[in-house]
Amino acid sequence: MQMKPSTTPSEWLMVGLIMLVAAIMSGYTAMIDPVWKPDSAVLVESGVNLLSGRGFSYRGNPVFVQMPFYGVTAALLDKFVGNIERSAILVSSLSYLLLILAVYRFCRTVFTKEVAFISAVLVAFCPEILLHSRVSLSESYFSLLYFMSFSTFATLLLYGPTWSKSIAFALFSGTAFLTRAEGFLPAILAYITLAGIVILPKLNRFCWPKHDYKSSVQQITVSAFLFLLVIAPWLLHVHKHTGTWDLGRGGAAFLVHDEVVAPGVQPSKEAELYQQYRKDYGQHQKLYTISSIDYIRNNLDKILDKTKRNLKILFNIEISILLENALVPLLFLFSLLLFFPSQAVISISRWHRKRNLIAWSVLIYLSPAVVLLLYMVLTRYLLPYQPLLLVVIALMIRNTMTALPVNRNRLLAAVGIVFFAYLTLPLPGVYYKPQLPEVFKTRLMGDSQQVRAAGLWLAEHCVNSGELRLAMPERRDAILLQFYASNFDVTADHVTEHKKFFNFQPELLLSDLASLAHRGEIDLIVIQENDTRQYPEMLKLWNEGEDVTPLGIFLLHTDNHYKIFTTRREMKQRCR
């Protein structure tokens, strides 16, 4: 089977316009709300340390919960950008734009230009995908690599292996796994499928009727070995420090996460270890003792309970995403099925061999979503599967449209007008708010903006601000504060020293905190206004009540939403 003809210059112009609009939207959202999370600091600093020869580590501790490739890519890009925060967000923004191009090229190669344009538009204006293009986490980058792995696998199935496609599949699958562990399962299922086609004669004749058998065996074998070669350093890293061949410790941590946060659940011994880790990053090595397999075997009742809860969450999230991203196209499709049932059904069932192979590819690459039921279901974890579903929707729309006795271009224009009206206007009778305006108005940083502001103030006004011992109520906030106080410098020697930040627990008394500060274990205490709701002792500090002065704590700097305190007078000289 021959590949489809190449894209014409006029088609490239249309794709360029779509990507230009997408770049403007992504750039604007990144300027008004650049999202940097505590996990971002861990990912990027670990990547910098790896490139600097200090191993994949954070604050001197080896990292296993996060995967390395996103942080390494951001660190490499930072060599040209010169600002690690912007570099990390730029990785997500570029991934969003390249994902649009990847979806277009796949659909143009496998289907038609109509399917390609519909898919590209759906992905470009998908609120959830656009929203994460300004987030310095691995989801956008993973979505790109994941789709490239999927598209390469699908073309391997449809057109047979070549050396370039086989090598590309290994590289995309390997780097997708190194970005997020969810990339491992579909890669293994894909290689099992390819091996089955090579081994089983009937399957080989069905999938690759005109392909040389010997070259197929060589190409798939080399691809599999190359995939293992790409992921081997990570597996060796985990084995070196844990003695196991686990894919990583993220799964083990998330297995027990709900035990910590869910009320009325008796924690297991694994959950107690995880709770210690959440209180103190220095307890990271205790996660080594958590075995995912042993935990599942010994806590089947908890796993079943968690799966039920996550199934409800998954259903609610997917219904929400359906309404946000695909309501109008699907309503359009089903209305056509009602009015022209025979033509539409005939058109949709036209695929035959192609339909079966594409459907199998999609199912393989949706499989990790099922595994998430054992762990934790968040909207951002489902992001990589949205392009797959939007491609299927675009294909159904195009196939249905071709079956109708209506001018196709006018029909496509009508669908586009209705779709954009749904995305941008407050239509009566629709429960959800207009989606694209919400993307621009949503502030994902939330309270973290105040932590960012406090850290940047310290970086600007304090001498050697990265050396300060900082204290905040929440560990996640303390990580962010240290990062910004260091003025984005994650290459300095001090970042490898543990405990440059300190987070205290709700039960800690103000007098105990003052004692820590007087002993020199803390230089500055930073609190937000919101902390006063969770920590009663912090309310006293925020109000600077009578019981604060005798403790020797005084205000160093204040803003509308955060305050910085110290017990050392010399800090006034150090921070001007």
GIWO-V872716 format. One record per residue. N is the residue number from 1. RES is the residue in one small letter. PHI is phi in whole degrees, 0 to 359 (999 if undefined). PSI is psi as a letter, one per 40 degrees, with the letter a starting at -180 (999 if undefined). OMEGA is omega in whole degrees, -180 to 180 (none if undefined). Layout:
BEGIN
n,res,phi,psi,omega
N,RES,PHI,PSI,OMEGA
N,RES,PHI,PSI,OMEGA
END
This chain:
BEGIN
n,res,phi,psi,omega
1,m,999,h,-177
2,q,272,i,177
3,m,287,i,179
4,k,291,i,179
5,p,299,i,-177
6,s,291,i,-179
7,t,289,h,-180
8,t,281,i,179
9,p,303,d,180
10,s,294,d,177
11,e,293,d,177
12,w,298,d,178
13,l,297,d,179
14,m,295,d,178
15,v,297,d,178
16,g,298,d,178
17,l,294,d,178
18,i,299,d,-178
19,m,290,d,177
20,l,295,d,177
21,v,298,d,179
22,a,298,d,180
23,a,295,d,178
24,i,296,d,180
25,m,296,d,-178
26,s,294,d,180
27,g,296,d,180
28,y,296,d,-179
29,t,294,d,179
30,a,291,d,179
31,m,285,d,-176
32,i,278,d,-177
33,d,208,g,176
34,p,290,h,-171
35,v,261,h,177
36,w,234,h,-176
37,k,254,i,176
38,p,305,d,178
39,d,298,d,178
40,s,299,d,-180
41,a,299,d,180
42,v,294,d,-179
43,l,299,d,-174
44,v,287,d,179
45,e,298,d,177
46,s,296,d,178
47,g,295,d,178
48,v,298,d,180
49,n,298,d,-180
50,l,296,d,179
51,l,290,d,-178
52,s,271,e,178
53,g,87,e,-180
54,r,262,e,-180
55,g,80,i,179
56,f,281,g,-171
57,s,218,i,176
58,y,225,h,-178
59,r,54,f,177
60,g,85,e,180
61,n,254,h,177
62,p,298,i,-176
63,v,254,h,177
64,f,231,d,-179
65,v,290,d,178
66,q,268,i,178
67,m,268,i,-165
68,p,271,d,-162
69,f,291,d,179
70,y,296,d,180
71,g,297,d,179
72,v,294,d,179
73,t,297,d,178
74,a,297,d,179
75,a,294,d,177
76,l,294,d,179
77,l,295,d,-179
78,d,296,d,178
79,k,296,d,179
80,f,259,d,-176
81,v,276,d,179
82,g,83,e,176
83,n,215,h,-171
84,i,294,d,178
85,e,295,d,179
86,r,295,d,-179
87,s,298,d,-179
88,a,295,d,179
89,i,290,d,179
90,l,297,d,176
91,v,301,d,179
92,s,293,d,-179
93,s,296,d,178
94,l,295,d,178
95,s,297,d,177
96,y,299,d,-179
97,l,293,d,180
98,l,292,d,176
99,l,296,d,177
100,i,301,d,180
101,l,296,d,-179
102,a,296,d,178
103,v,296,d,179
104,y,299,d,-177
105,r,297,d,179
106,f,297,d,-178
107,c,292,d,178
108,r,291,d,-180
109,t,286,d,-172
110,v,268,d,-176
111,f,244,b,-177
112,t,227,i,179
113,k,293,d,177
114,e,296,d,178
115,v,298,d,-179
116,a,297,d,-179
117,f,292,d,179
118,i,299,d,-180
119,s,297,d,-179
120,a,298,d,179
121,v,293,d,179
122,l,300,d,-180
123,v,290,d,-177
124,a,298,d,-176
125,f,255,e,174
126,c,290,h,-174
127,p,304,d,-177
128,e,293,d,180
129,i,292,d,178
130,l,296,d,-178
131,l,302,d,-176
132,h,275,e,178
133,s,287,e,178
134,r,249,e,-176
135,v,257,h,-179
136,s,275,f,173
137,l,230,i,-169
138,s,275,e,-171
139,e,297,d,-179
140,s,296,d,179
141,y,297,d,178
142,f,296,d,180
143,s,301,d,178
144,l,295,d,-178
145,l,296,d,180
146,y,295,d,180
147,f,292,d,177
148,m,297,d,176
149,s,297,d,179
150,f,300,d,-175
151,s,296,d,178
152,t,293,d,177
153,f,296,d,-179
154,a,297,d,178
155,t,290,d,173
156,l,299,d,179
157,l,295,d,-173
158,l,284,d,-171
159,y,244,e,-180
160,g,86,i,-175
161,p,283,i,166
162,t,231,i,-179
163,w,297,d,-178
164,s,294,d,-180
165,k,291,d,-179
166,s,295,d,179
167,i,291,d,179
168,a,299,d,180
169,f,298,d,179
170,a,297,d,-177
171,l,291,d,-180
172,f,294,d,-180
173,s,292,d,180
174,g,294,d,-180
175,t,290,d,175
176,a,297,d,177
177,f,297,d,-180
178,l,289,e,176
179,t,267,d,173
180,r,213,i,-174
181,a,294,e,179
182,e,297,e,180
183,g,286,e,-175
184,f,285,d,-175
185,l,301,d,180
186,p,297,d,178
187,a,295,d,179
188,i,295,d,178
189,l,298,d,179
190,a,295,d,180
191,y,292,d,175
192,i,297,d,178
193,t,298,d,-180
194,l,296,d,177
195,a,296,d,178
196,g,297,d,179
197,i,295,d,-180
198,v,292,d,-173
199,i,280,d,-174
200,l,271,h,-176
201,p,301,d,-178
202,k,297,d,179
203,l,293,d,179
204,n,296,d,-180
205,r,291,d,-180
206,f,288,d,-175
207,c,273,d,-174
208,w,234,g,-174
209,p,295,d,-176
210,k,246,f,-175
211,h,252,i,-180
212,d,290,h,-175
213,y,295,d,-176
214,k,296,d,179
215,s,294,d,178
216,s,298,d,179
217,v,299,d,-179
218,q,297,d,-175
219,q,293,d,-180
220,i,290,d,179
221,t,296,d,179
222,v,297,d,179
223,s,299,d,-180
224,a,296,d,179
225,f,294,d,179
226,l,294,d,176
227,f,300,d,179
228,l,296,d,179
229,l,295,d,-180
230,v,292,d,-175
231,i,272,e,-176
232,a,302,d,-179
233,p,302,d,179
234,w,292,d,180
235,l,297,d,178
236,l,292,d,177
237,h,298,d,179
238,v,295,d,-177
239,h,293,d,-179
240,k,301,d,-174
241,h,262,e,-176
242,t,238,e,-177
243,g,78,e,179
244,t,241,i,176
245,w,253,f,177
246,d,296,i,176
247,l,289,d,-178
248,g,162,i,-178
249,r,259,e,178
250,g,297,d,180
251,g,297,d,180
252,a,298,d,-180
253,a,294,d,-178
254,f,289,d,176
255,l,301,d,-175
256,v,261,e,-176
257,h,302,d,-176
258,d,295,d,177
259,e,294,d,-179
260,v,285,d,-172
261,v,266,d,-176
262,a,278,h,180
263,p,290,i,175
264,g,77,e,180
265,v,255,h,179
266,q,285,h,-175
267,p,294,i,172
268,s,276,i,180
269,k,295,d,177
270,e,294,d,-180
271,a,293,d,179
272,e,295,d,176
273,l,296,d,-180
274,y,295,d,180
275,q,295,d,176
276,q,297,d,179
277,y,297,d,-179
278,r,296,d,179
279,k,281,d,-173
280,d,213,h,-179
281,y,298,d,178
282,g,294,e,177
283,q,274,e,-175
284,h,306,d,-176
285,q,296,e,179
286,k,290,e,175
287,l,294,d,-179
288,y,301,d,-174
289,t,277,e,-179
290,i,275,h,177
291,s,254,h,-180
292,s,300,d,-177
293,i,295,d,179
294,d,297,d,-180
295,y,297,d,-180
296,i,297,d,-178
297,r,294,d,-176
298,n,270,e,-175
299,n,226,f,-178
300,l,299,d,180
301,d,296,d,178
302,k,292,d,179
303,i,295,d,179
304,l,296,d,179
305,d,296,d,179
306,k,295,d,180
307,t,298,d,178
308,k,297,d,-180
309,r,297,d,-179
310,n,291,d,177
311,l,296,d,177
312,k,295,d,180
313,i,297,d,180
314,l,299,d,180
315,f,298,d,-179
316,n,296,d,-180
317,i,294,d,-177
318,e,293,d,176
319,i,297,d,178
320,s,297,d,-180
321,i,296,d,178
322,l,300,d,-180
323,l,292,d,-178
324,e,286,d,-167
325,n,251,d,-168
326,a,222,e,-176
327,l,298,d,-177
328,v,295,d,177
329,p,302,d,-179
330,l,289,d,176
331,l,299,d,177
332,f,300,d,-179
333,l,299,d,-176
334,f,290,d,175
335,s,294,d,177
336,l,293,d,178
337,l,298,d,179
338,l,290,d,-175
339,f,272,d,-178
340,f,227,g,-172
341,p,299,d,-174
342,s,292,d,-179
343,q,296,d,-177
344,a,295,d,-179
345,v,295,d,178
346,i,298,d,-178
347,s,294,d,-178
348,i,293,d,-177
349,s,271,e,-176
350,r,287,e,-168
351,w,296,d,-176
352,h,58,b,-176
353,r,299,d,-179
354,k,299,d,-180
355,r,301,d,-177
356,n,296,d,-177
357,l,290,d,178
358,i,295,d,180
359,a,299,d,179
360,w,294,d,178
361,s,298,d,180
362,v,297,d,-180
363,l,299,d,179
364,i,300,d,-176
365,y,275,e,169
366,l,266,e,-174
367,s,301,d,180
368,p,298,d,179
369,a,297,d,178
370,v,289,d,180
371,v,296,d,179
372,l,301,d,-180
373,l,299,d,179
374,l,282,e,-171
375,y,247,c,-176
376,m,208,h,-180
377,v,249,h,173
378,l,237,i,-178
379,t,303,d,-176
380,r,291,d,177
381,y,289,d,-180
382,l,268,e,-176
383,l,303,d,-177
384,p,297,d,-177
385,y,271,e,-178
386,q,295,d,178
387,p,301,d,178
388,l,299,d,-179
389,l,292,d,-180
390,l,291,d,175
391,v,296,d,178
392,v,298,d,179
393,i,297,d,179
394,a,299,d,179
395,l,295,d,179
396,m,295,d,179
397,i,297,d,-178
398,r,294,d,-179
399,n,297,d,179
400,t,291,d,-179
401,m,297,d,-179
402,t,292,e,-179
403,a,274,e,-174
404,l,261,i,177
405,p,279,f,-177
406,v,225,i,176
407,n,301,h,-171
408,r,294,d,-179
409,n,294,d,179
410,r,294,d,180
411,l,296,d,179
412,l,297,d,178
413,a,298,d,179
414,a,296,d,178
415,v,298,d,180
416,g,298,d,180
417,i,297,d,-180
418,v,294,d,-178
419,f,296,d,-179
420,f,290,d,175
421,a,297,d,179
422,y,295,d,-177
423,l,289,d,-168
424,t,246,e,-175
425,l,248,i,176
426,p,283,g,-175
427,l,291,h,178
428,p,295,i,178
429,g,88,e,178
430,v,261,h,-174
431,y,292,d,-174
432,y,286,i,177
433,k,291,i,175
434,p,306,h,-167
435,q,281,d,-177
436,l,297,d,175
437,p,302,d,179
438,e,295,d,178
439,v,299,d,-178
440,f,285,d,-178
441,k,271,d,-177
442,t,293,h,177
443,r,247,g,-176
444,l,292,d,-179
445,m,294,d,178
446,g,55,b,-179
447,d,294,e,180
448,s,296,d,176
449,q,299,d,180
450,q,289,d,176
451,v,296,d,178
452,r,299,d,-179
453,a,298,d,179
454,a,296,d,-180
455,g,295,d,179
456,l,292,d,176
457,w,296,d,178
458,l,298,d,-179
459,a,297,d,-177
460,e,278,d,-169
461,h,252,e,-175
462,c,249,h,176
463,v,286,h,-179
464,n,51,f,-175
465,s,298,d,179
466,g,292,e,180
467,e,271,e,-177
468,l,293,i,173
469,r,267,h,-171
470,l,251,i,180
471,a,233,h,173
472,m,219,i,-179
473,p,296,d,-176
474,e,256,h,-180
475,r,299,d,-179
476,r,297,d,177
477,d,293,d,-180
478,a,296,d,177
479,i,297,d,179
480,l,297,d,-178
481,l,300,d,180
482,q,298,d,-180
483,f,297,d,-177
484,y,287,d,177
485,a,296,d,177
486,s,281,e,-180
487,n,59,f,177
488,f,66,e,-176
489,d,270,h,178
490,v,255,e,180
491,t,256,e,-178
492,a,291,i,-176
493,d,297,d,-173
494,h,293,d,-176
495,v,287,e,178
496,t,274,e,-180
497,e,270,h,-180
498,h,289,i,174
499,k,75,f,168
500,k,280,e,172
501,f,235,i,-176
502,f,220,h,174
503,n,241,h,-176
504,f,251,i,-175
505,q,270,i,-177
506,p,303,d,-176
507,e,279,e,-178
508,l,290,h,179
509,l,278,i,179
510,l,298,d,179
511,s,295,d,177
512,d,293,d,179
513,l,295,d,178
514,a,297,d,179
515,s,297,d,178
516,l,300,d,-180
517,a,292,d,180
518,h,294,d,179
519,r,281,e,178
520,g,87,e,179
521,e,282,e,179
522,i,227,h,175
523,d,268,d,-176
524,l,226,i,175
525,i,247,h,-178
526,v,242,h,178
527,i,227,i,174
528,q,257,i,178
529,e,299,d,-180
530,n,294,d,180
531,d,296,d,-177
532,t,292,e,180
533,r,280,d,-179
534,q,268,d,-173
535,y,239,h,-178
536,p,304,d,180
537,e,295,d,180
538,m,287,d,176
539,l,295,d,177
540,k,297,d,-179
541,l,293,d,-179
542,w,299,d,-179
543,n,280,e,-180
544,e,52,f,-176
545,g,288,a,-176
546,e,297,d,-177
547,d,278,e,179
548,v,271,d,-176
549,t,303,d,180
550,p,299,d,-179
551,l,280,e,179
552,g,79,f,179
553,i,261,h,178
554,f,225,i,-175
555,l,281,h,177
556,l,261,d,-179
557,h,204,i,179
558,t,222,i,174
559,d,226,i,-179
560,n,297,d,-172
561,h,238,e,177
562,y,213,i,177
563,k,223,i,179
564,i,241,h,-178
565,f,242,i,175
566,t,206,i,175
567,t,245,e,-174
568,r,245,h,-177
569,r,296,d,-178
570,e,293,e,178
571,m,295,d,177
572,k,294,d,177
573,q,281,d,-178
574,r,284,d,-178
575,c,242,h,-177
576,r,251,999,none
END
